[in-house]
Amino acid sequence: MLIEDSQLKKFILDSGLVSQADLDAAEESATKDGHSMGDVLVTSGKLSPDNLRRIQAYVLGIPFVDLAQQKIPFDVLSLIPEPIARAHNIVAFKKSEDTLEVAMLNVDDLSAIDFIKKKVNLKIAPRLTDAESIKSVVLQYQKSLKAEFGDIIQKESSVLNALPEGDMKKMAEDLPVVRIIDTLLKHAILQDASDIHIEPLEDQTLIRYRIDGILHDAMVLPKNAESPITARIKVLANLKLDEKRLPQDGRFQIDMNGEKVSFRVSVLPTYYGEKTVMRLLRQGGEGFSLEHSGFHGEGLERIHHAITQTTGMILTTGPTGSGKTTTLYTILDLLNMATVNISTIEDPIEYQMRRINQTQVKPEIGFTFANGLRTLVRQDPDIIMVGEIRDNETASLAVNAALTGHLVLSTLHTNSAAGAIPRLLDMKIEPFLLVSTLNVIVGQRLVRRLSDTKEKHVLTADEITALGKIVDLESILAALKAEKIIDPVITDWSKIPFYKPVPASGSIGRDNDDNNDRREETSGGDKDDGYKGRIGIHEVLRMTETIRTLIIKGSTSAAIEIQAKKEGMLTMIEDGIFKCVQGLTTIEEVLRVISE
């Protein structure tokens, strides 16, 4: 959208969304690099894409529509085919006698407008909207998971009952089973699930989705559905159909409306049958940004400084599912230039990245992290990523690689950044080698992000006192002022607003017909509890001279963390409270995640 930067700057400043200093810096960068100021603000994380669209709509005089809570009549919605809606981020939402109003993310997409005009033979009236609105409306192309699954099971239960238990191949290829799996995978993708659980119970089969880190019951199926469903997934993942005594792992990929999604499959024998868990891995690691992941301020600067080094180690720590690997992929994306050779050894390869040599370990044939790392250092790499340091041998090889002229990235399963140091010492790494190689250690968790429907509240005196017992409020206050989140003159926490979710009263795309009333189970993905997506909370420990001295002396992780805090590190929980003040999440959510 062609808008003069000077005009855009005035309206952005009036909106209060970006400070004068950040605007001036973005304007300078835009002039220098030949980009628009709006793009620079979005790329740097100072302004969200949706807020930029709202401002552009206001400047251009184009109506802005919010469709996140609107139910579009299906006869209007279906005027634009679903693949076109997804590919071009355009949806029809209102039709008059001779005009069709369409909501778009980019009103300059003239090819999409022209295609729709020819198809519907109506005048097209473009309107700007946000990504949340497009996503909500696109979901309406689909029936709710509950209704669709219910229809399939109701129509096909007799076929499932008729399938012979022993004929696994017939089960896997039977049309009703194929339809069930296709529906299962489709809705998991649409609802941004990270995992699908298929759990055999005594008298039924439970389907659950993990969405934004929380498991939701999605559907309960008949007990006899478990064997055919498991057989179908085994066929897709190229697993042994007749093996029911041992665990199996596999992988497959599907293409849904142009989006490639990989599924990592784990099948485990349990008392009532085989439990299957599928992890969804969206392909393409490019396009991540540290700012979007939740890094900011001093922590962000420390990481940027670390990735400018040509040797040493960058470690990310945290439990399974805390986003460690995504952080490493984001760093790799920043480092991925024509002048460097990047090689990885992973288990599994979660995202495929261009120009990066990615290798999958295969322990069953003796190809481990340690063996792969030995080979990688003979491949003339500049940067090496080791998916996880699991044992003494891998740790030793990674440290040696960092000592011999390579930048090494890896992950560790520890509860905090400081906790990585005693863990490495337990792996027989000498302290003097650690202090020579470690650049930064990142500890992280993922918290649910508040949606746009949120409301402000302030803490009571008792709540402030209780919060002050678990976090350093002075450090958080200093960081908030340094990053200009709050007014520098504020010293009283009772005047600093926090936010809480406002759950929606209804759901988009839910079918309310009589058949649904007979079914007790609900789709976890249809529920709007005031959260949407997740964001990281982090602590970034930089290796300084004082911390090196503590490590050589054999100090505890607690002593190292105290020193790191003195040198400006916000702990994960303190970073979480920082993000609560920003309106990104809630105190309850931060405490829930930290306590897990």
C-alpha positions as CSV (number, residue, x, y, z in Angstrom):
1,M,0.0,0.0,0.0
2,L,1.5,3.2,-1.2
3,I,1.6,5.6,1.8
4,E,4.3,8.3,2.3
5,D,6.5,7.5,5.3
6,S,6.0,11.0,6.6
7,Q,2.2,10.6,6.6
8,L,2.5,7.2,8.2
9,K,4.8,8.4,10.9
10,K,2.3,11.1,12.0
11,F,-0.5,8.6,12.4
12,I,1.7,6.0,14.2
13,L,2.9,8.7,16.6
14,D,-0.7,9.8,17.3
15,S,-1.7,6.2,18.0
16,G,0.8,6.0,20.9
17,L,1.8,2.4,19.8
18,V,5.4,3.4,19.1
19,S,7.7,5.8,20.9
20,Q,9.3,8.8,19.1
21,A,12.7,7.3,19.5
22,D,11.7,4.0,17.9
23,L,10.0,5.9,15.1
24,D,13.1,8.0,14.4
25,A,15.3,4.9,14.4
26,A,12.9,3.1,12.0
27,E,12.8,6.1,9.7
28,E,16.6,6.2,9.6
29,S,16.8,2.5,8.9
30,A,14.2,2.7,6.2
31,T,16.0,5.5,4.4
32,K,19.3,3.7,4.6
33,D,18.0,0.2,3.4
34,G,15.4,1.4,1.0
35,H,12.5,-0.3,2.9
36,S,9.2,1.3,4.1
37,M,9.1,2.6,7.6
38,G,6.1,0.4,8.4
39,D,8.0,-2.8,7.3
40,V,11.0,-1.8,9.5
41,L,8.7,-1.4,12.5
42,V,7.1,-4.7,12.0
43,T,10.4,-6.6,11.4
44,S,11.9,-5.1,14.5
45,G,8.9,-6.1,16.6
46,K,8.0,-2.5,17.5
47,L,4.6,-2.7,15.8
48,S,2.4,-5.7,15.0
49,P,1.4,-6.4,11.4
50,D,-2.3,-6.1,12.4
51,N,-1.8,-2.7,14.0
52,L,0.1,-1.5,11.0
53,R,-2.9,-2.6,8.8
54,R,-5.3,-0.7,11.0
55,I,-3.2,2.5,10.7
56,Q,-2.9,2.1,6.9
57,A,-6.6,1.6,6.6
58,Y,-7.2,4.8,8.5
59,V,-4.7,6.8,6.4
60,L,-6.1,5.4,3.1
61,G,-9.7,5.8,4.1
62,I,-10.4,2.1,3.6
63,P,-12.8,0.6,6.1
64,F,-11.3,-1.8,8.6
65,V,-13.4,-4.7,9.6
66,D,-13.0,-7.1,12.6
67,L,-14.6,-10.4,11.8
68,A,-13.1,-12.5,14.6
69,Q,-16.5,-12.8,16.4
70,Q,-18.7,-12.8,13.3
71,K,-20.5,-15.8,11.8
72,I,-20.6,-15.4,8.0
73,P,-23.6,-16.9,6.1
74,F,-22.3,-19.9,4.3
75,D,-23.8,-18.9,1.0
76,V,-21.7,-15.7,1.1
77,L,-18.6,-17.3,2.5
78,S,-18.6,-20.0,-0.2
79,L,-18.5,-17.4,-3.0
80,I,-14.7,-17.5,-2.5
81,P,-13.3,-21.0,-2.7
82,E,-11.4,-22.1,0.5
83,P,-8.0,-22.6,-1.3
84,I,-8.2,-19.0,-2.7
85,A,-9.2,-17.7,0.7
86,R,-6.2,-19.4,2.4
87,A,-3.7,-18.6,-0.4
88,H,-4.6,-14.9,-0.7
89,N,-5.9,-14.1,2.8
90,I,-9.2,-12.9,1.4
91,V,-12.7,-13.8,2.5
92,A,-16.2,-12.7,1.5
93,F,-18.3,-11.5,4.4
94,K,-21.2,-9.3,3.0
95,K,-23.2,-9.4,-0.2
96,S,-25.7,-6.9,-1.6
97,E,-27.5,-6.9,-4.9
98,D,-24.5,-6.0,-7.0
99,T,-21.6,-5.8,-4.6
100,L,-19.5,-8.3,-2.7
101,E,-17.6,-6.9,0.3
102,V,-14.3,-8.8,0.9
103,A,-11.9,-8.6,3.8
104,M,-8.2,-8.8,2.9
105,L,-4.8,-8.5,4.5
106,N,-3.4,-6.7,1.4
107,V,-5.8,-4.6,-0.7
108,D,-3.1,-4.3,-3.3
109,D,-3.6,-8.0,-4.3
110,L,-5.3,-7.1,-7.6
111,S,-5.0,-10.6,-9.1
112,A,-7.1,-12.0,-6.3
113,I,-9.7,-9.2,-6.6
114,D,-9.8,-9.7,-10.3
115,F,-10.2,-13.5,-10.1
116,I,-13.1,-13.1,-7.6
117,K,-14.8,-10.4,-9.7
118,K,-14.8,-12.7,-12.7
119,K,-16.0,-15.6,-10.7
120,V,-19.0,-14.0,-8.9
121,N,-19.8,-11.3,-11.5
122,L,-20.2,-8.7,-8.9
123,K,-18.5,-5.4,-8.0
124,I,-15.8,-6.1,-5.4
125,A,-15.5,-3.7,-2.4
126,P,-12.1,-4.5,-0.6
127,R,-11.8,-4.0,3.1
128,L,-8.8,-4.3,5.3
129,T,-8.8,-6.7,8.2
130,D,-6.3,-8.5,10.6
131,A,-4.8,-12.0,10.5
132,E,-7.0,-13.1,13.4
133,S,-10.2,-12.2,11.5
134,I,-9.0,-14.1,8.4
135,K,-8.1,-17.2,10.5
136,S,-11.5,-17.2,12.3
137,V,-13.5,-16.9,9.1
138,V,-11.4,-19.5,7.3
139,L,-12.3,-21.9,10.1
140,Q,-15.9,-21.5,9.2
141,Y,-15.3,-23.4,6.0
142,Q,-15.1,-26.4,8.1
143,K,-17.7,-28.0,10.3
144,S,-16.8,-28.2,13.9
145,L,-14.7,-31.2,14.8
146,K,-17.4,-32.5,17.0
147,A,-20.1,-32.5,14.3
148,E,-17.8,-33.8,11.6
149,F,-16.5,-36.7,13.6
150,G,-19.9,-37.4,14.9
151,D,-21.3,-37.7,11.4
152,I,-18.5,-40.0,10.3
153,I,-18.8,-42.3,13.3
154,Q,-22.6,-42.3,13.1
155,K,-22.6,-43.2,9.4
156,E,-19.6,-45.6,9.4
157,S,-19.8,-47.4,12.8
158,S,-21.4,-50.4,11.2
159,V,-18.5,-50.7,8.8
160,L,-16.0,-50.4,11.6
161,N,-17.8,-53.2,13.5
162,A,-17.7,-55.4,10.5
163,L,-13.9,-55.1,9.9
164,P,-12.1,-58.4,10.9
165,E,-9.7,-57.7,13.8
166,G,-6.9,-59.6,12.1
167,D,-7.0,-57.9,8.7
168,M,-4.9,-54.9,9.6
169,K,-4.1,-53.9,6.1
170,K,-7.8,-53.9,5.2
171,M,-8.5,-51.8,8.2
172,A,-5.9,-49.2,7.3
173,E,-7.2,-48.8,3.7
174,D,-10.9,-48.8,4.5
175,L,-12.6,-45.5,3.4
176,P,-14.3,-44.7,6.8
177,V,-10.9,-45.0,8.5
178,V,-9.2,-42.8,5.9
179,R,-11.9,-40.2,6.4
180,I,-11.5,-40.2,10.1
181,I,-7.7,-39.8,10.0
182,D,-8.0,-37.0,7.3
183,T,-10.5,-35.2,9.5
184,L,-8.3,-35.7,12.6
185,L,-5.2,-34.2,10.9
186,K,-7.1,-31.4,9.1
187,H,-8.6,-30.0,12.3
188,A,-5.4,-30.4,14.2
189,I,-3.7,-28.1,11.7
190,L,-6.6,-25.6,11.6
191,Q,-6.6,-25.3,15.3
192,D,-2.8,-24.9,15.6
193,A,-2.4,-28.1,17.7
194,S,1.1,-29.1,18.6
195,D,0.2,-32.8,19.4
196,I,-2.5,-35.3,18.8
197,H,-3.1,-38.0,21.4
198,I,-5.1,-41.1,20.5
199,E,-5.6,-43.0,23.8
200,P,-7.2,-46.4,24.1
201,L,-9.4,-46.7,27.3
202,E,-11.3,-49.6,28.7
203,D,-14.5,-49.1,26.7
204,Q,-13.7,-46.1,24.3
205,T,-11.0,-44.3,22.4
206,L,-10.1,-40.8,23.5
207,I,-8.8,-38.1,21.1
208,R,-7.0,-35.2,22.6
209,Y,-5.3,-32.1,21.2
210,R,-2.5,-30.1,22.8
211,I,-3.3,-26.4,21.9
212,D,-1.1,-23.6,23.3
213,G,0.5,-26.1,25.7
214,I,-2.8,-27.3,27.2
215,L,-4.4,-30.7,26.5
216,H,-8.1,-30.6,25.5
217,D,-10.5,-33.5,25.0
218,A,-11.4,-33.3,21.3
219,M,-13.6,-36.4,20.7
220,V,-14.5,-39.8,22.2
221,L,-14.8,-42.6,19.7
222,P,-16.0,-46.1,20.0
223,K,-13.5,-48.7,21.4
224,N,-13.5,-50.5,18.1
225,A,-12.2,-47.4,16.3
226,E,-8.8,-47.6,18.0
227,S,-7.3,-50.6,16.0
228,P,-8.3,-49.3,12.5
229,I,-7.1,-45.7,13.3
230,T,-3.7,-47.0,14.7
231,A,-3.3,-49.2,11.6
232,R,-3.9,-46.3,9.3
233,I,-1.4,-44.2,11.1
234,K,1.1,-47.0,11.0
235,V,0.7,-47.3,7.2
236,L,1.2,-43.5,6.8
237,A,4.3,-43.6,9.0
238,N,5.7,-46.8,7.4
239,L,5.6,-48.8,10.6
240,K,5.0,-52.5,11.1
241,L,1.3,-53.3,11.2
242,D,1.6,-56.6,13.0
243,E,4.0,-55.3,15.8
244,K,1.9,-54.6,18.9
245,R,4.3,-55.5,21.6
246,L,7.1,-53.0,21.1
247,P,7.1,-49.2,20.8
248,Q,7.5,-47.8,17.2
249,D,8.5,-44.4,15.9
250,G,8.0,-43.0,12.4
251,R,7.1,-39.9,10.4
252,F,5.0,-38.8,7.5
253,Q,4.1,-35.6,5.7
254,I,0.9,-34.1,4.2
255,D,0.2,-31.1,2.1
256,M,-2.9,-29.2,3.2
257,N,-3.8,-26.3,1.0
258,G,-0.2,-25.6,0.0
259,E,1.1,-25.9,3.6
260,K,3.5,-28.8,4.2
261,V,3.1,-30.4,7.7
262,S,5.2,-33.3,9.1
263,F,3.9,-35.6,11.8
264,R,6.3,-37.3,14.1
265,V,4.6,-40.5,15.2
266,S,5.1,-42.5,18.4
267,V,3.2,-45.7,19.1
268,L,3.4,-47.2,22.6
269,P,1.7,-50.5,23.8
270,T,-0.5,-49.9,26.9
271,Y,-2.9,-52.0,29.0
272,Y,-6.0,-51.3,26.8
273,G,-4.2,-51.1,23.4
274,E,-1.7,-49.0,21.5
275,K,-1.5,-45.3,22.4
276,T,-0.5,-43.1,19.5
277,V,0.9,-39.5,19.8
278,M,1.6,-37.4,16.8
279,R,3.7,-34.2,17.0
280,L,2.9,-31.6,14.3
281,L,5.9,-30.0,12.7
282,R,5.2,-27.2,10.2
283,Q,7.8,-27.1,7.5
284,G,10.1,-24.2,6.7
285,G,12.2,-22.8,9.5
286,E,12.8,-19.4,7.8
287,G,11.1,-16.3,8.8
288,F,11.4,-16.6,12.5
289,S,12.5,-13.6,14.6
290,L,13.9,-13.5,18.1
291,E,11.7,-10.5,18.9
292,H,8.5,-12.4,17.8
293,S,9.7,-15.3,20.1
294,G,9.7,-12.9,23.1
295,F,13.3,-11.8,23.3
296,H,13.8,-8.1,24.1
297,G,16.1,-5.6,25.8
298,E,19.4,-6.7,27.4
299,G,18.7,-10.4,26.7
300,L,18.2,-9.8,23.0
301,E,21.4,-7.8,22.8
302,R,23.3,-10.6,24.6
303,I,22.1,-13.1,22.0
304,H,22.9,-10.9,19.1
305,H,26.4,-10.3,20.5
306,A,26.9,-14.1,20.9
307,I,25.9,-14.9,17.3
308,T,28.5,-12.5,16.0
309,Q,31.3,-14.7,17.6
310,T,32.9,-17.2,15.3
311,T,33.7,-19.7,18.1
312,G,32.1,-20.8,21.3
313,M,28.8,-22.3,22.4
314,I,25.2,-21.1,22.6
315,L,23.0,-23.3,24.7
316,T,19.2,-23.3,25.2
317,T,17.7,-25.1,28.2
318,G,14.3,-26.1,29.3
319,P,11.9,-29.0,29.5
320,T,10.5,-30.8,26.4
321,G,8.2,-28.6,24.5
322,S,9.6,-25.3,25.8
323,G,10.7,-24.0,22.3
324,K,14.4,-24.7,22.7
325,T,14.9,-26.0,19.1
326,T,12.8,-23.2,17.6
327,T,15.1,-20.7,19.3
328,L,18.1,-22.4,17.7
329,Y,16.4,-22.5,14.3
330,T,15.8,-18.8,14.6
331,I,19.4,-18.2,15.4
332,L,20.4,-20.4,12.5
333,D,18.1,-18.4,10.2
334,L,20.0,-15.2,11.3
335,L,23.4,-16.8,10.6
336,N,22.4,-18.5,7.3
337,M,24.4,-16.6,4.8
338,A,26.3,-17.6,1.6
339,T,29.6,-17.0,3.4
340,V,29.2,-19.8,6.0
341,N,28.8,-23.5,6.0
342,I,26.2,-24.7,8.5
343,S,25.7,-28.3,9.4
344,T,23.3,-29.9,12.0
345,I,22.9,-33.3,13.6
346,E,19.3,-33.7,14.9
347,D,16.8,-36.1,16.3
348,P,14.4,-35.4,14.7
349,I,14.8,-32.8,11.9
350,E,11.9,-30.6,12.9
351,Y,12.1,-27.9,10.2
352,Q,13.8,-28.2,6.8
353,M,16.0,-25.1,6.1
354,R,17.5,-24.1,2.8
355,R,21.3,-24.0,2.4
356,I,21.7,-25.9,5.7
357,N,23.1,-29.4,5.8
358,Q,20.8,-31.3,8.2
359,T,21.4,-34.9,9.3
360,Q,19.1,-37.2,11.2
361,V,20.6,-39.5,13.8
362,K,19.8,-43.2,13.6
363,P,20.7,-44.9,16.9
364,E,19.4,-48.3,15.7
365,I,22.2,-48.5,13.2
366,G,24.8,-46.9,15.5
367,F,24.6,-43.4,14.0
368,T,24.4,-41.3,17.2
369,F,24.9,-37.7,18.0
370,A,28.5,-38.4,19.0
371,N,29.3,-40.3,15.7
372,G,27.5,-37.7,13.6
373,L,29.4,-34.8,15.4
374,R,32.7,-36.5,14.7
375,T,31.9,-36.6,11.0
376,L,30.5,-33.0,10.9
377,V,33.8,-31.5,12.1
378,R,35.5,-33.1,9.1
379,Q,32.9,-31.4,6.8
380,D,34.6,-28.0,7.1
381,P,31.7,-26.4,9.0
382,D,31.7,-22.8,10.4
383,I,28.6,-23.4,12.5
384,I,27.4,-26.7,14.0
385,M,24.0,-27.4,15.6
386,V,23.7,-30.4,17.8
387,G,20.0,-31.2,18.5
388,E,20.7,-32.2,22.1
389,I,23.6,-32.9,24.4
390,R,22.5,-36.1,26.0
391,D,25.7,-37.8,27.2
392,N,29.3,-37.3,28.2
393,E,30.7,-38.2,24.8
394,T,28.5,-35.7,22.9
395,A,29.2,-33.0,25.4
396,S,33.0,-33.5,25.1
397,L,32.9,-33.4,21.3
398,A,30.7,-30.3,21.3
399,V,33.1,-28.5,23.6
400,N,36.1,-29.6,21.6
401,A,34.4,-28.3,18.4
402,A,33.8,-24.9,20.0
403,L,37.4,-24.8,21.1
404,T,38.7,-25.6,17.6
405,G,37.2,-22.7,15.7
406,H,33.5,-23.5,15.4
407,L,30.3,-21.8,16.7
408,V,28.3,-24.6,18.3
409,L,24.6,-24.4,19.1
410,S,22.8,-27.1,21.2
411,T,20.1,-27.8,23.8
412,L,20.1,-29.2,27.3
413,H,17.3,-30.4,29.6
414,T,17.8,-28.3,32.7
415,N,15.3,-26.1,34.6
416,S,17.3,-22.9,34.3
417,A,20.2,-21.3,32.5
418,A,22.5,-21.5,35.5
419,G,21.5,-25.1,35.9
420,A,23.3,-26.0,32.6
421,I,26.7,-25.5,34.2
422,P,26.5,-28.2,36.9
423,R,24.9,-30.5,34.3
424,L,27.9,-30.1,32.0
425,L,30.3,-30.6,34.9
426,D,28.4,-33.8,35.7
427,M,29.1,-34.8,32.1
428,K,32.8,-34.7,33.0
429,I,33.5,-31.4,31.2
430,E,36.4,-29.6,32.9
431,P,35.5,-26.2,34.4
432,F,38.4,-24.5,32.5
433,L,37.0,-25.8,29.2
434,L,33.5,-24.5,30.0
435,V,34.6,-21.0,30.8
436,S,36.6,-21.0,27.5
437,T,33.7,-22.1,25.3
438,L,30.4,-20.9,26.7
439,N,29.1,-17.6,25.2
440,V,25.5,-17.5,26.4
441,I,23.0,-19.9,28.0
442,V,19.3,-19.3,27.4
443,G,16.7,-20.7,29.8
444,Q,13.1,-20.6,28.5
445,R,9.5,-21.7,28.8
446,L,6.4,-21.0,26.7
447,V,3.3,-19.2,28.1
448,R,0.0,-18.7,26.5
449,R,-0.4,-15.3,24.9
450,L,-3.5,-13.2,25.6
451,S,-5.8,-12.5,22.7
452,D,-7.0,-9.0,21.8
453,T,-10.1,-9.4,24.0
454,K,-8.4,-8.6,27.3
455,E,-9.0,-6.1,30.1
456,K,-6.8,-4.2,32.5
457,H,-6.6,-4.6,36.2
458,V,-4.3,-3.4,39.0
459,L,-2.9,-5.4,41.8
460,T,-4.0,-4.9,45.4
461,A,-1.4,-4.2,48.1
462,D,-1.5,-7.8,49.3
463,E,-1.0,-9.1,45.8
464,I,2.0,-6.8,45.3
465,T,3.5,-8.0,48.6
466,A,3.0,-11.6,47.6
467,L,4.5,-11.0,44.2
468,G,7.5,-9.3,45.7
469,K,8.3,-12.4,47.7
470,I,8.9,-14.5,44.5
471,V,10.4,-11.9,42.1
472,D,12.7,-8.9,42.3
473,L,10.2,-6.1,41.6
474,E,12.9,-3.5,41.5
475,S,14.7,-5.3,38.6
476,I,11.5,-5.6,36.6
477,L,10.6,-2.0,37.2
478,A,14.1,-0.9,36.0
479,A,13.8,-3.1,32.9
480,L,10.3,-1.7,32.1
481,K,11.6,1.9,32.4
482,A,14.7,1.1,30.3
483,E,12.6,-0.3,27.5
484,K,10.0,2.6,27.8
485,I,7.1,0.3,28.6
486,I,6.1,2.5,31.5
487,D,6.5,6.1,32.5
488,P,10.0,6.7,34.1
489,V,8.4,8.5,37.0
490,I,6.3,5.6,38.1
491,T,7.6,3.9,41.3
492,D,4.3,2.5,42.7
493,W,3.3,-1.0,41.4
494,S,-0.3,-0.2,42.3
495,K,-0.3,2.2,39.4
496,I,1.0,-0.3,36.8
497,P,-1.8,-2.1,34.9
498,F,-1.8,-5.8,34.4
499,Y,-4.2,-7.7,32.1
500,K,-6.6,-10.7,32.3
501,P,-8.4,-12.7,29.6
502,V,-12.0,-12.1,28.6
503,P,-13.3,-15.5,27.3
504,A,-15.6,-15.3,24.3
505,S,-19.2,-16.2,25.0
506,G,-19.5,-18.2,21.8
507,S,-17.4,-20.0,19.3
508,I,-16.8,-19.4,15.6
509,G,-17.8,-22.2,13.3
510,R,-19.7,-24.3,15.8
511,D,-22.7,-26.2,14.5
512,N,-25.6,-26.0,16.9
513,D,-28.0,-28.6,15.3
514,D,-30.0,-31.1,17.3
515,N,-27.6,-33.9,16.6
516,N,-24.9,-32.1,18.5
517,D,-27.0,-31.9,21.6
518,R,-26.8,-35.7,21.8
519,R,-23.0,-35.7,22.0
520,E,-21.4,-34.8,25.3
521,E,-17.9,-34.3,24.2
522,T,-16.6,-31.0,22.9
523,S,-13.9,-29.9,20.7
524,G,-11.1,-28.3,22.6
525,G,-10.1,-26.2,19.6
526,D,-13.5,-24.5,19.4
527,K,-13.1,-23.0,22.9
528,D,-12.0,-19.4,23.3
529,D,-10.7,-18.9,26.8
530,G,-9.1,-15.5,26.1
531,Y,-5.7,-16.9,25.1
532,K,-4.4,-17.4,21.5
533,G,-0.9,-18.8,20.7
534,R,2.2,-18.8,22.9
535,I,5.2,-16.7,23.5
536,G,8.5,-17.4,25.3
537,I,9.7,-16.2,28.6
538,H,13.5,-16.3,28.9
539,E,16.6,-15.7,30.9
540,V,19.8,-15.1,29.1
541,L,23.0,-15.8,31.1
542,R,26.1,-14.2,29.6
543,M,29.5,-15.6,30.4
544,T,31.4,-12.8,32.2
545,E,34.7,-12.7,34.0
546,T,32.9,-12.8,37.4
547,I,30.8,-15.9,36.4
548,R,33.9,-17.6,34.9
549,T,35.6,-17.1,38.3
550,L,32.6,-18.6,40.1
551,I,32.6,-21.7,37.8
552,I,36.4,-22.3,38.3
553,K,35.8,-22.1,42.1
554,G,33.0,-24.7,41.9
555,S,30.2,-22.4,42.9
556,T,26.6,-23.7,42.9
557,S,24.1,-22.8,40.2
558,A,22.2,-20.6,42.8
559,A,25.3,-18.5,43.4
560,I,25.9,-18.2,39.6
561,E,22.3,-17.1,39.1
562,I,22.5,-14.5,41.9
563,Q,25.7,-13.0,40.2
564,A,24.0,-13.1,36.8
565,K,21.0,-11.1,38.2
566,K,23.5,-8.5,39.7
567,E,24.8,-8.2,36.1
568,G,21.4,-7.4,34.6
569,M,19.8,-10.8,33.9
570,L,16.1,-11.1,34.3
571,T,15.1,-14.6,35.4
572,M,12.4,-16.4,33.5
573,I,9.7,-15.6,36.1
574,E,10.8,-11.9,36.1
575,D,10.7,-11.8,32.3
576,G,7.2,-13.3,32.5
577,I,6.0,-10.5,34.9
578,F,7.6,-8.0,32.4
579,K,5.4,-9.5,29.6
580,C,2.4,-9.4,31.9
581,V,2.8,-5.6,32.1
582,Q,3.1,-5.5,28.3
583,G,-0.3,-7.2,28.1
584,L,1.1,-10.3,26.5
585,T,0.1,-12.8,29.2
586,T,-1.1,-13.1,32.8
587,I,0.5,-13.5,36.1
588,E,-1.5,-16.7,36.7
589,E,-0.2,-18.2,33.4
590,V,3.5,-17.3,34.2
591,L,3.2,-18.9,37.7
592,R,1.5,-22.0,36.2
593,V,4.3,-22.6,33.7
594,I,7.2,-21.8,36.0
595,S,5.8,-24.2,38.7
596,E,5.4,-27.1,36.3
